[in-house]
Amino acid sequence: MLQLKELSFLESKEELKAIPPGKVLINTINAHSYNTAQKDGLFAEALRKGDYLIPDGASIVKACHWLGCKSQPKERIAGWDLFVFEMERLNEKGGRCMFMGSSPRVLELIVEKAKAVYPNIEVVTYSPPYKPEFTEAENKAIIDAINAANPDLLWIGMTAPKQEKWTYAHWKELRIHCHAGTIGAVFDFFAGTYQRAPRWWQEHSLEWLYRLIKEPKRMWRRYVIGNPLFLWLIYKEHTKSPNKKSVNS
């Protein structure tokens, strides 16, 4: 079981600048991830043992404060924020970025857009089979492709929890020297195949509602059931904590 009080987060977007160079794994967590990790031990382990964890949800930020967690994020850091920061930094010096995940069509759109937005970045891609689990041969093909590309930045996008678990399980086999981020939906945001919520919705912590309105059939379970479940799980974590007093009380 995953508990917020045991996790260390980057606490602000400014702290992205302090992540050291080299082989670094960066994951994100939101309410849905927290819920999922309660019943998925490998996913919970992947989130705990990555190098950096960013709070991709206002619900996570607020829960950390209410629980009096050791990490007190000052703001939400979305996967998109991580993506833009890393891409702009790489574009300044030039280098190679690999996108592993998603469909061939989405990856084609990413390559075309990157040429215009980040002209100093060489983009390479790999689209894995669309299936719940990969065979040993398929895993080897993915690992070999990443190692052969030798990227200066690596993005893994297969949706949570698959992307985090896969990267964690194969981390030692990846002979890379760069930051790697598990960012899921950002592939579609950048490709333009899915529109991120307008700024007003983001600023008012309602991006989840925008996604629910846009994709009710796909998102209703995550938010209509998942949001109350998150509140209940956070309440349970609060009642089990030896220090039940909020930092804001």
C-alpha positions as CSV (number, residue, x, y, z in Angstrom):
1,M,0.0,0.0,0.0
2,L,1.3,3.5,-0.9
3,Q,1.1,6.3,1.6
4,L,1.7,10.0,0.7
5,K,3.4,10.6,4.0
6,E,6.2,8.2,3.1
7,L,6.9,9.9,-0.3
8,S,9.3,12.7,-1.2
9,F,8.1,15.1,-3.9
10,L,9.6,17.9,-5.9
11,E,7.8,20.8,-4.3
12,S,7.8,23.4,-7.0
13,K,8.4,23.9,-10.7
14,E,11.6,25.8,-9.8
15,E,13.0,22.7,-8.3
16,L,13.0,21.0,-11.7
17,K,16.2,23.0,-12.4
18,A,17.9,21.2,-9.5
19,I,17.6,17.7,-10.9
20,P,21.1,16.6,-11.7
21,P,22.3,15.4,-15.1
22,G,22.7,11.7,-15.8
23,K,20.5,8.7,-15.7
24,V,17.4,9.9,-13.7
25,L,13.9,8.4,-13.5
26,I,11.1,10.9,-13.0
27,N,7.5,9.8,-12.3
28,T,4.3,11.7,-11.7
29,I,1.5,10.9,-9.3
30,N,-2.1,12.1,-9.2
31,A,-5.3,10.9,-7.4
32,H,-5.9,8.1,-9.9
33,S,-2.3,6.8,-9.5
34,Y,-2.6,6.9,-5.7
35,N,-5.8,4.9,-5.9
36,T,-4.3,2.4,-8.3
37,A,-1.2,1.9,-6.2
38,Q,-3.2,0.8,-3.2
39,K,-3.9,-2.5,-4.9
40,D,-0.9,-2.8,-7.3
41,G,2.2,-3.5,-5.3
42,L,4.7,-3.2,-8.2
43,F,3.2,0.2,-9.2
44,A,3.5,1.4,-5.6
45,E,7.2,0.2,-5.5
46,A,7.9,1.9,-8.8
47,L,6.6,5.2,-7.5
48,R,8.5,4.9,-4.2
49,K,11.8,3.9,-5.8
50,G,12.0,6.3,-8.8
51,D,14.6,9.1,-8.5
52,Y,12.0,11.9,-8.5
53,L,8.3,12.1,-8.0
54,I,6.2,15.2,-9.0
55,P,2.7,16.0,-7.7
56,D,0.6,16.0,-10.9
57,G,-2.7,17.0,-9.2
58,A,-4.0,19.7,-6.9
59,S,-5.6,16.9,-4.9
60,I,-2.1,15.5,-4.1
61,V,-0.8,18.9,-3.1
62,K,-3.8,19.6,-0.8
63,A,-3.7,16.1,0.7
64,C,0.0,16.4,1.5
65,H,-0.7,19.6,3.5
66,W,-3.8,18.1,5.3
67,L,-1.8,15.0,6.2
68,G,1.2,16.9,7.4
69,C,3.5,15.0,5.1
70,K,7.2,15.3,5.2
71,S,7.0,16.8,1.6
72,Q,4.9,19.9,1.3
73,P,4.5,20.7,-2.4
74,K,3.8,24.4,-3.0
75,E,2.1,23.8,-6.3
76,R,1.0,21.2,-8.8
77,I,3.7,20.2,-11.3
78,A,1.9,18.6,-14.3
79,G,3.5,16.1,-16.6
80,W,3.2,18.8,-19.2
81,D,5.3,21.2,-17.1
82,L,8.1,18.6,-16.9
83,F,7.9,18.0,-20.6
84,V,8.1,21.6,-21.6
85,F,11.0,22.3,-19.1
86,E,13.1,19.3,-20.3
87,M,12.4,19.9,-24.0
88,E,13.2,23.6,-23.9
89,R,16.5,22.9,-22.0
90,L,17.5,20.2,-24.5
91,N,16.5,22.5,-27.4
92,E,18.9,25.2,-26.1
93,K,21.9,22.9,-26.5
94,G,20.7,20.5,-29.1
95,G,20.4,16.7,-28.8
96,R,18.4,13.6,-29.3
97,C,15.0,12.9,-27.7
98,M,13.3,9.5,-27.8
99,F,9.5,9.0,-27.5
100,M,8.7,5.4,-26.6
101,G,5.0,4.5,-26.5
102,S,1.7,5.4,-28.2
103,S,0.6,4.7,-31.8
104,P,2.6,5.2,-35.0
105,R,0.2,8.0,-36.0
106,V,0.7,9.9,-32.8
107,L,4.4,9.5,-33.0
108,E,4.4,10.8,-36.6
109,L,2.6,13.9,-35.4
110,I,5.1,14.4,-32.6
111,V,8.0,14.2,-35.0
112,E,6.4,16.9,-37.3
113,K,5.5,19.2,-34.5
114,A,8.9,18.9,-32.8
115,K,10.6,20.0,-36.0
116,A,8.8,23.3,-35.7
117,V,8.7,23.8,-31.9
118,Y,12.1,22.3,-31.0
119,P,14.2,22.6,-34.2
120,N,17.5,21.7,-32.4
121,I,16.2,18.3,-31.1
122,E,16.5,15.2,-33.2
123,V,13.4,13.0,-32.4
124,V,13.4,9.3,-32.6
125,T,10.4,7.1,-31.8
126,Y,9.3,3.6,-31.0
127,S,5.8,2.3,-31.0
128,P,5.4,-0.9,-28.9
129,P,2.6,-3.4,-29.5
130,Y,-0.7,-2.4,-28.1
131,K,-1.4,-5.0,-25.4
132,P,-1.5,-5.3,-21.6
133,E,1.8,-7.1,-21.3
134,F,4.8,-7.6,-23.6
135,T,6.5,-10.9,-24.3
136,E,10.2,-11.3,-23.4
137,A,11.1,-10.8,-27.1
138,E,9.0,-7.6,-27.2
139,N,10.6,-6.3,-24.1
140,K,14.1,-7.0,-25.5
141,A,13.2,-5.2,-28.7
142,I,12.1,-2.1,-26.8
143,I,15.2,-2.1,-24.6
144,D,17.4,-2.6,-27.6
145,A,15.8,0.3,-29.5
146,I,16.2,2.7,-26.6
147,N,19.9,1.7,-26.1
148,A,20.6,1.9,-29.8
149,A,19.1,5.4,-29.9
150,N,21.3,6.6,-27.0
151,P,19.0,9.6,-26.3
152,D,19.7,12.7,-24.4
153,L,16.2,12.7,-23.1
154,L,13.7,9.8,-22.9
155,W,9.9,9.9,-22.7
156,I,7.9,6.8,-21.9
157,G,4.2,7.0,-22.7
158,M,2.0,3.9,-22.2
159,T,-0.4,5.3,-19.6
160,A,-0.3,4.6,-15.9
161,P,0.5,2.2,-14.3
162,K,1.9,0.3,-17.2
163,Q,4.6,2.9,-18.1
164,E,5.9,3.3,-14.6
165,K,6.0,-0.5,-13.9
166,W,7.7,-1.2,-17.3
167,T,10.3,1.4,-16.8
168,Y,11.0,0.4,-13.2
169,A,11.3,-3.3,-14.1
170,H,13.7,-2.7,-16.9
171,W,15.6,0.4,-15.6
172,K,18.9,-1.5,-15.1
173,E,18.8,-2.8,-18.6
174,L,18.5,0.7,-20.1
175,R,22.0,1.9,-20.9
176,I,21.1,5.5,-21.0
177,H,22.8,8.7,-19.6
178,C,19.8,10.9,-19.5
179,H,16.6,11.9,-17.8
180,A,13.6,9.6,-18.4
181,G,10.0,10.7,-17.7
182,T,6.8,8.6,-17.6
183,I,4.3,11.1,-19.0
184,G,1.4,9.2,-20.6
185,A,-1.2,11.7,-21.9
186,V,1.5,14.3,-22.8
187,F,2.2,12.4,-26.0
188,D,-1.4,13.2,-27.1
189,F,-1.3,16.7,-25.8
190,F,1.8,17.5,-27.8
191,A,0.7,15.6,-30.9
192,G,-2.6,17.5,-30.8
193,T,-4.7,14.4,-30.8
194,Y,-6.2,15.4,-27.5
195,Q,-6.6,19.0,-26.3
196,R,-5.5,19.8,-22.8
197,A,-8.0,21.8,-20.6
198,P,-7.9,25.6,-21.2
199,R,-5.9,27.6,-18.6
200,W,-9.0,28.7,-16.6
201,W,-9.8,25.0,-15.8
202,Q,-6.2,24.3,-14.9
203,E,-5.9,27.3,-12.6
204,H,-9.1,26.3,-10.7
205,S,-8.1,22.7,-10.3
206,L,-10.8,21.5,-12.7
207,E,-8.8,19.8,-15.4
208,W,-10.3,16.5,-14.3
209,L,-13.8,17.8,-14.9
210,Y,-12.9,19.1,-18.3
211,R,-11.6,15.6,-19.2
212,L,-14.7,14.0,-17.8
213,I,-16.9,16.3,-19.9
214,K,-14.9,15.6,-23.1
215,E,-14.6,11.8,-22.6
216,P,-17.4,10.7,-20.3
217,K,-17.4,7.0,-21.4
218,R,-13.6,6.6,-20.8
219,M,-13.2,8.9,-17.8
220,W,-16.4,8.4,-15.7
221,R,-15.0,5.6,-13.6
222,R,-11.7,7.4,-12.9
223,Y,-13.4,10.5,-11.7
224,V,-17.0,9.7,-10.6
225,I,-15.8,6.7,-8.6
226,G,-12.1,7.5,-8.3
227,N,-12.4,11.0,-6.7
228,P,-14.6,9.9,-3.7
229,L,-12.3,6.8,-3.3
230,F,-9.3,9.1,-3.1
231,L,-10.9,11.2,-0.4
232,W,-11.7,8.0,1.5
233,L,-8.2,6.6,1.2
234,I,-6.7,9.9,2.3
235,Y,-9.0,10.0,5.3
236,K,-7.9,6.4,6.2
237,E,-4.3,7.4,5.9
238,H,-5.0,10.4,8.1
239,T,-6.6,8.3,10.8
240,K,-3.7,5.8,10.8
241,S,-1.1,8.5,11.1
242,P,0.7,8.8,14.5
243,N,0.5,12.6,14.0
244,K,-3.0,13.5,12.9
245,K,-2.6,17.2,13.3
246,S,-2.5,19.1,10.0
247,V,0.4,21.4,9.4
248,N,-2.1,24.1,8.8
249,S,-4.0,23.6,12.0
